[in-house]
Amino acid sequence: MALHLTGLSLDELADVVDCLILAADHIADTDGEQAAHRLALAHRIGDALDALPPTA
């Protein structure tokens, strides 16, 4: 599956990843399953961003 996003810079998408990681950390003690889901999602998005060609 592919996702096409417009209107967001790479820095903004990196902020989204950071927010998902912070959200996962915030609920890790109370809802480990949801925290793991958010963390996995953050890593998947981060990996996709890392796979993009470098910008000039």
ChimeraX attribute file (.defattr): number of C-alpha atoms within 10 A of each C-alpha:
attribute: neighborCount
match mode: 1-to-1
recipient: residues
	/A:1	2
	/A:2	4
	/A:3	5
	/A:4	4
	/A:5	8
	/A:6	6
	/A:7	6
	/A:8	9
	/A:9	10
	/A:10	12
	/A:11	9
	/A:12	11
	/A:13	15
	/A:14	16
	/A:15	12
	/A:16	15
	/A:17	21
	/A:18	16
	/A:19	15
	/A:20	20
	/A:21	19
	/A:22	16
	/A:23	15
	/A:24	22
	/A:25	15
	/A:26	12
	/A:27	15
	/A:28	15
	/A:29	10
	/A:30	9
	/A:31	11
	/A:32	13
	/A:33	13
	/A:34	14
	/A:35	21
	/A:36	16
	/A:37	13
	/A:38	21
	/A:39	22
	/A:40	15
	/A:41	15
	/A:42	21
	/A:43	16
	/A:44	13
	/A:45	16
	/A:46	16
	/A:47	11
	/A:48	10
	/A:49	15
	/A:50	10
	/A:51	9
	/A:52	9
	/A:53	7
	/A:54	7
	/A:55	5
	/A:56	3
